[in-house]
Amino acid sequence: MFPELESVPCASFEDAFELVSTGEVDLAMIPIENSIAGRVADIHVLLPQSKLQIVGEYFLPIRFDLLGIPGSTIEGATEVHSHIHALGQCRRIIREAGLKPVIAGDTAGSAREVRDWNDPRKLSLAPPLAAGLYGLEVLASGVEDDPTNTTRFVVLARERELPTKEELPGPAITSFVFRVRNVPSALYKALGGFATNGLNMTRLESYMVGDEFAATMFLSDVEGHPEDARLRRALEELEFFTTEVRVLGVYAADGYRERNTVSA
């Protein structure tokens, strides 16, 4: 997405958020949801707390190969190592091969570990590029359960002025969080304005706030720009039924959305 920029690897999502927050890097690219495995853990909490702003999105087709050291075989293996989301996206091959799934910190890291262990009983589920990087053999390619397997990434930057509609001439996405009042039908009423204004909400996820079980935060994406009359009216109505509304970003919709129906 940014071929002219230098990439900086991070050991964790928290590290990536911190580097942007402190100004050591300009942008962070964080996976937020997968078409098979769903929400990427912790992002729904880290993103609102970070004070960073979403400035872009990218939909990446995800492909996995089953990798082992030279001379290893699927039949002779007992374990497969990878990130928890990769294991969840390749359940079929794991089950058919009778392998024990073992969670690793990330996909490429699991390939490096398999190389270092030099044990034919241990395999890795990793992107195709990892085989060449770590000198591993491809025992099976394209092993993801669904060939349409896709991960959505968001691009994060330090807070800045939201882009105007003129600065985003194409379709826009607005991401925001809101907290409903603890009253009956609060969510139904809060979302009514989006329905009556004919807006397409492409994402709606809930999560609890701290140790409270009486109120819930929601993370949402909707098609449109806040300067659009329909979205402006919907956000104004939303405030009547919530105790907090905060826009996380307004950014150009990835072309993937036009090529594929993304709606909720």
Backbone torsions as a table, in degrees:
resi	resn	phi	psi	omega
1	MET	NA	-32.6	179.5
2	PHE	-130.0	70.7	-174.8
3	PRO	-63.5	-20.0	-178.3
4	GLU	-84.0	-10.1	-177.0
5	LEU	-95.1	155.1	175.9
6	GLU	-86.5	130.6	180.0
7	SER	-87.7	141.1	-179.6
8	VAL	-123.3	113.3	-179.0
9	PRO	-74.0	147.9	178.6
10	CYS	-129.7	148.4	-178.8
11	ALA	-77.6	-22.2	-177.1
12	SER	-150.9	165.0	175.5
13	PHE	-61.6	-40.4	-179.3
14	GLU	-58.5	-39.9	179.2
15	ASP	-63.8	-40.9	179.7
16	ALA	-63.8	-43.9	178.0
17	PHE	-61.2	-41.5	-176.8
18	GLU	-65.6	-40.4	-178.9
19	LEU	-63.2	-37.1	177.6
20	VAL	-72.8	-42.2	-177.6
21	SER	-61.1	-36.8	-178.3
22	THR	-86.6	-5.8	178.7
23	GLY	84.6	8.3	179.1
24	GLU	-70.8	-28.4	173.7
25	VAL	-131.2	163.0	-177.2
26	ASP	-86.0	-38.2	-173.0
27	LEU	-139.3	155.8	170.3
28	ALA	-126.3	142.5	177.9
29	MET	-117.6	112.6	-169.8
30	ILE	-121.6	129.3	174.2
31	PRO	-69.6	134.8	-175.0
32	ILE	-118.9	-28.1	177.7
33	GLU	-161.8	151.6	-179.7
34	ASN	-124.3	144.5	-175.2
35	SER	-66.4	-21.4	179.0
36	ILE	-102.8	-51.6	-172.6
37	ALA	-87.1	-11.3	177.5
38	GLY	82.8	-145.9	-174.2
39	ARG	-64.7	137.3	173.8
40	VAL	-79.3	124.8	-172.5
41	ALA	-56.8	141.7	172.9
42	ASP	79.4	-19.9	-175.6
43	ILE	-64.6	-36.5	-178.3
44	HIS	-63.7	-22.3	176.6
45	VAL	-93.0	-44.2	-177.3
46	LEU	-63.5	-40.7	-174.5
47	LEU	-64.0	-52.8	-179.8
48	PRO	-64.6	-31.9	-177.5
49	GLN	-78.1	-20.1	-170.4
50	SER	-75.7	-23.6	-173.4
51	LYS	68.6	11.3	174.4
52	LEU	-83.8	164.2	-175.2
53	GLN	-119.1	136.8	175.7
54	ILE	-77.3	124.3	-178.4
55	VAL	-120.0	1.5	178.5
56	GLY	-175.9	170.9	177.3
57	GLU	-144.5	158.9	179.2
58	TYR	-152.0	130.9	177.6
59	PHE	-101.3	119.0	-175.2
60	LEU	-114.0	119.3	172.6
61	PRO	-61.9	133.7	-175.9
62	ILE	-108.6	126.7	177.9
63	ARG	-124.8	139.4	180.0
64	PHE	-126.0	140.6	172.0
65	ASP	-115.5	152.2	174.8
66	LEU	-94.4	117.7	-171.1
67	LEU	-117.1	147.3	175.7
68	GLY	-148.0	168.9	177.9
69	ILE	-68.6	158.4	179.4
70	PRO	-54.3	130.8	-179.9
71	GLY	94.4	-10.7	179.5
72	SER	-78.5	160.8	178.6
73	THR	-135.6	157.6	176.7
74	ILE	-64.3	-39.6	-177.9
75	GLU	-63.9	-32.3	-177.9
76	GLY	-90.3	-1.0	-177.7
77	ALA	-91.6	154.2	179.2
78	THR	-122.9	-22.9	-176.1
79	GLU	-130.6	151.5	171.1
80	VAL	-131.6	131.0	-174.8
81	HIS	-112.6	139.8	175.2
82	SER	-177.7	176.4	174.3
83	HIS	-63.1	149.6	-176.2
84	ILE	-57.1	-35.8	179.8
85	HIS	-71.9	-34.8	177.7
86	ALA	-66.0	-41.4	178.0
87	LEU	-61.8	-38.8	179.8
88	GLY	-70.8	-21.0	-179.5
89	GLN	-92.9	-3.6	-177.1
90	CYS	-131.5	39.9	-175.7
91	ARG	-64.5	-33.4	-174.9
92	ARG	-62.8	-51.3	-178.1
93	ILE	-65.5	-35.5	178.6
94	ILE	-63.5	-44.4	-179.0
95	ARG	-69.0	-45.6	-177.9
96	GLU	-64.3	-34.0	-179.0
97	ALA	-87.7	-5.8	179.3
98	GLY	65.8	36.2	-176.9
99	LEU	-93.7	149.4	175.2
100	LYS	-89.1	119.1	179.2
101	PRO	-76.0	134.3	179.5
102	VAL	-127.7	124.7	-175.4
103	ILE	-75.2	131.0	175.2
104	ALA	-116.8	169.7	-177.8
105	GLY	-65.7	-35.7	178.0
106	ASP	-160.7	172.1	-173.8
107	THR	-70.3	-51.6	-179.5
108	ALA	-64.5	-35.5	177.5
109	GLY	-61.5	-35.2	178.5
110	SER	-67.5	-34.2	176.9
111	ALA	-66.5	-41.4	178.1
112	ARG	-62.8	-40.2	179.8
113	GLU	-66.2	-40.5	178.2
114	VAL	-61.4	-41.2	176.4
115	ARG	-61.6	-45.2	-176.8
116	ASP	-68.6	-37.0	178.7
117	TRP	-66.8	-32.7	-179.9
118	ASN	53.9	41.4	-177.4
119	ASP	-117.3	117.3	-177.7
120	PRO	-65.8	-12.0	-179.9
121	ARG	-82.8	-11.8	-176.6
122	LYS	-110.3	127.0	179.9
123	LEU	-118.1	168.4	178.9
124	SER	-129.2	143.3	168.7
125	LEU	-103.0	113.2	-174.6
126	ALA	-150.4	164.2	176.3
127	PRO	-61.5	154.2	-176.7
128	PRO	-53.6	-34.2	-178.2
129	LEU	-61.8	-27.0	-175.8
130	ALA	-65.5	-28.3	-179.4
131	ALA	-60.8	-48.3	179.8
132	GLY	-69.1	-35.6	-178.6
133	LEU	-64.2	-36.8	-172.5
134	TYR	-115.0	11.0	175.3
135	GLY	65.9	36.1	-179.6
136	LEU	-102.0	159.6	177.2
137	GLU	-94.9	143.1	176.3
138	VAL	-86.4	110.9	-179.2
139	LEU	-88.5	-25.1	175.6
140	ALA	-160.0	138.4	-177.5
141	SER	-115.6	153.5	179.3
142	GLY	58.8	50.4	-172.8
143	VAL	-92.8	5.3	177.3
144	GLU	-62.4	146.7	-175.6
145	ASP	-62.3	-32.1	-175.7
146	ASP	-129.0	124.7	-179.5
147	PRO	-64.9	-15.1	177.4
148	THR	-90.3	8.3	-178.2
149	ASN	-50.1	120.0	-174.6
150	THR	-141.1	139.6	175.3
151	THR	-113.6	135.6	176.2
152	ARG	-96.1	127.5	176.2
153	PHE	-108.7	148.2	170.7
154	VAL	-115.4	146.6	178.5
155	VAL	-100.8	126.8	-175.4
156	LEU	-113.8	143.7	176.7
157	ALA	-141.0	167.8	174.1
158	ARG	-64.5	155.1	-175.0
159	GLU	-57.3	138.7	178.8
160	ARG	-148.2	176.6	176.4
161	GLU	-64.2	135.6	177.6
162	LEU	-64.0	139.5	-179.8
163	PRO	-65.2	142.8	177.1
164	THR	-75.7	169.6	179.0
165	LYS	-64.1	-33.7	178.8
166	GLU	-66.8	-30.3	179.5
167	GLU	-77.3	-16.4	176.6
168	LEU	-122.5	77.1	-173.2
169	PRO	-65.8	-23.3	-179.9
170	GLY	-93.1	-168.6	178.3
171	PRO	-58.7	139.3	-178.4
172	ALA	-118.2	155.4	173.5
173	ILE	-119.9	135.1	175.1
174	THR	-114.1	123.5	177.9
175	SER	-108.2	138.3	-178.7
176	PHE	-155.5	160.9	173.1
177	VAL	-117.4	149.8	175.6
178	PHE	-148.6	154.0	-179.1
179	ARG	-121.5	119.6	-175.8
180	VAL	-80.0	153.8	174.1
181	ARG	-70.5	152.0	-178.5
182	ASN	-85.1	69.6	179.4
183	VAL	-135.3	156.8	179.6
184	PRO	-58.4	139.9	176.3
185	SER	63.3	23.4	-176.6
186	ALA	-60.7	-44.4	-177.8
187	LEU	-68.3	-41.1	178.4
188	TYR	-57.5	-45.1	-179.2
189	LYS	-69.8	-38.1	-178.4
190	ALA	-64.3	-34.6	-177.0
191	LEU	-89.6	-7.8	-177.1
192	GLY	-58.2	-37.2	-178.4
193	GLY	-64.7	-30.8	178.6
194	PHE	-72.3	-36.2	178.1
195	ALA	-69.1	-47.9	-176.7
196	THR	-68.2	-22.8	177.9
197	ASN	-95.3	6.3	174.1
198	GLY	65.3	38.5	-178.4
199	LEU	-98.7	143.7	-179.6
200	ASN	-94.6	111.9	177.2
201	MET	-92.2	113.8	-173.6
202	THR	-91.4	-11.1	-179.8
203	ARG	-154.2	135.9	174.9
204	LEU	-149.2	113.7	-179.5
205	GLU	-131.4	144.8	-179.1
206	SER	-112.8	153.5	172.5
207	TYR	-155.6	149.3	-178.3
208	MET	-76.1	154.4	-179.1
209	VAL	-102.7	111.2	178.3
210	GLY	55.2	-131.0	-179.7
211	ASP	-100.2	16.5	179.8
212	GLU	-87.8	138.9	177.9
213	PHE	-118.5	10.5	-177.0
214	ALA	-101.7	-22.1	-178.1
215	ALA	-132.8	149.8	-174.2
216	THR	-128.7	141.5	172.4
217	MET	-94.9	146.2	177.7
218	PHE	-124.7	139.6	176.5
219	LEU	-111.5	126.6	-171.9
220	SER	-138.9	148.3	170.2
221	ASP	-120.5	138.9	178.2
222	VAL	-137.8	144.1	177.4
223	GLU	-74.8	129.9	178.5
224	GLY	129.7	167.6	179.8
225	HIS	-111.4	141.7	-179.7
226	PRO	-56.8	-19.7	177.0
227	GLU	-78.5	-15.3	174.9
228	ASP	-65.4	136.3	-176.5
229	ALA	-58.4	-41.3	-177.5
230	ARG	-64.7	-43.8	-179.4
231	LEU	-72.1	-35.8	177.4
232	ARG	-60.5	-43.4	179.0
233	ARG	-65.9	-40.7	-179.2
234	ALA	-64.1	-41.4	179.7
235	LEU	-68.5	-36.1	176.9
236	GLU	-64.5	-41.0	177.9
237	GLU	-68.2	-35.8	179.2
238	LEU	-58.0	-36.7	-176.7
239	GLU	-65.1	-23.9	179.5
240	PHE	-68.2	-25.9	-173.0
241	PHE	-115.4	15.9	-178.3
242	THR	-132.9	161.5	174.9
243	THR	-102.3	-10.9	-179.4
244	GLU	-157.7	134.3	173.0
245	VAL	-138.1	128.7	179.6
246	ARG	-140.9	124.8	178.0
247	VAL	-78.5	126.7	180.0
248	LEU	-92.1	-19.0	179.4
249	GLY	170.8	152.6	173.3
250	VAL	-129.3	123.4	-170.2
251	TYR	-154.2	165.4	-178.5
252	ALA	-69.6	137.4	176.9
253	ALA	-71.5	134.7	176.5
254	ASP	-65.1	147.0	-179.7
255	GLY	-60.2	-19.0	177.3
256	TYR	-57.0	-35.5	-177.5
257	ARG	-64.0	-36.5	179.8
258	GLU	-73.3	-33.9	-179.4
259	ARG	-78.7	-22.8	-177.4
260	ASN	-135.5	142.7	179.4
261	THR	-74.8	118.5	178.3
262	VAL	-121.3	99.0	-177.7
263	SER	-149.9	161.5	-180.0
264	ALA	-131.1	NA	NA
